[in-house]
């Protein structure tokens, strides 16, 4: 599963995710730092990414548009980069299970 980190998440998290989430990237690394949520949504959909964000915007889009792409909404508040990486890595089995179901468009993690 490839993750596309929203601009509100540091690209410095990516090295920690390489083994468990190969092919993951962050919006600034693909030249989309000024892109709208809609543009990021379409990029993720067309390129097989799951969007990881701290904003409700992509959750709202998932309600309106459905999946793909699927969304991981981090509701952990202000935490360190390593804490974000740990949340994703620790919850990988849960993320994979939930995102494999047809009716799940968004996974919320705390």
C-alpha positions as CSV (number, residue, x, y, z in Angstrom):
1,X,0.0,0.0,0.0
2,X,1.4,3.4,-1.1
3,X,0.7,6.4,1.1
4,X,0.5,9.9,-0.1
5,X,1.2,12.2,2.9
6,X,-0.7,15.5,2.8
7,X,1.2,18.7,3.1
8,X,0.5,18.9,6.8
9,X,2.7,15.9,7.4
10,X,6.5,16.1,7.1
11,X,8.3,14.3,4.3
12,X,10.9,13.4,6.9
13,X,8.5,10.6,8.0
14,X,9.0,8.7,4.7
15,X,12.3,7.0,5.5
16,X,10.6,5.3,8.5
17,X,7.8,4.1,6.2
18,X,9.9,2.7,3.3
19,X,9.8,-1.0,4.4
20,X,6.2,-1.2,5.4
21,X,4.7,1.2,2.9
22,X,7.0,1.1,-0.2
23,X,6.4,3.7,-2.9
24,X,5.0,6.3,-0.4
25,X,5.6,10.0,-0.9
26,X,4.5,13.4,0.2
27,X,2.6,16.0,-1.9
28,X,5.6,18.5,-2.0
29,X,7.9,15.8,-3.3
30,X,5.6,15.4,-6.4
31,X,5.2,19.1,-7.0
32,X,1.7,19.4,-5.5
33,X,2.4,21.7,-2.5
34,X,0.0,24.3,-3.9
35,X,-2.5,21.9,-5.3
36,X,-6.1,21.9,-4.2
37,X,-7.5,19.0,-2.2
38,X,-9.5,18.0,-5.3
39,X,-6.3,17.8,-7.4
40,X,-4.5,15.8,-4.7
41,X,-7.6,13.5,-4.5
42,X,-7.4,12.8,-8.3
43,X,-3.7,12.3,-8.2
44,X,-4.0,9.7,-5.5
45,X,-6.9,8.0,-7.3
46,X,-5.1,7.8,-10.6
47,X,-1.8,6.6,-9.1
48,X,-2.9,4.1,-6.5
49,X,-2.2,6.0,-3.3
50,X,-4.0,6.1,0.0
51,X,-4.1,9.7,1.4
52,X,-2.8,10.3,4.9
53,X,-3.9,13.6,6.5
54,X,-4.6,15.5,9.7
55,X,-7.4,17.4,8.1
56,X,-11.1,16.6,7.8
57,X,-11.1,17.8,4.2
58,X,-10.2,14.5,2.7
59,X,-12.7,12.7,5.0
60,X,-15.4,15.0,3.6
61,X,-14.3,14.2,0.1
62,X,-14.4,10.5,0.8
63,X,-18.0,10.9,1.9
64,X,-19.0,12.7,-1.3
65,X,-16.9,10.9,-3.8
66,X,-16.4,7.4,-2.2
67,X,-13.2,5.5,-2.9
68,X,-10.7,5.2,-4.4
69,X,-8.6,6.8,-3.0
70,X,-9.0,5.7,0.6
71,X,-8.1,8.0,3.4
72,X,-6.2,7.7,6.7
73,X,-7.2,10.5,9.0
74,X,-4.7,11.1,11.8
75,X,-6.5,12.6,14.8
76,X,-3.6,12.4,17.1
77,X,-3.2,16.2,17.5
78,X,0.2,17.8,17.5
79,X,2.7,15.0,17.8
80,X,6.3,14.5,16.6
81,X,7.3,13.1,13.2
82,X,8.4,9.9,14.9
83,X,5.1,9.6,16.7
84,X,3.2,9.9,13.4
85,X,5.4,7.2,11.9
86,X,4.9,5.0,14.9
87,X,1.1,5.4,14.7
88,X,1.1,4.3,11.0
89,X,3.5,1.4,11.6
90,X,1.8,0.1,14.7
91,X,-1.6,0.3,13.0
92,X,-0.5,-1.2,9.7
93,X,-2.5,-4.5,10.1
94,X,-5.6,-2.5,11.1
95,X,-5.2,-0.1,8.2
96,X,-4.8,-2.9,5.7
97,X,-7.8,-4.8,7.1
98,X,-10.1,-1.8,7.1
99,X,-9.0,-0.4,3.7
100,X,-9.5,-3.9,2.2
101,X,-13.2,-3.7,2.9
102,X,-15.3,-2.2,0.1
103,X,-17.5,0.0,2.3
104,X,-14.6,1.6,4.2
105,X,-13.4,4.9,2.7
106,X,-11.7,6.4,5.7
107,X,-9.7,5.0,8.7
108,X,-9.4,7.3,11.7
109,X,-6.4,6.8,13.9
110,X,-5.7,8.5,17.3
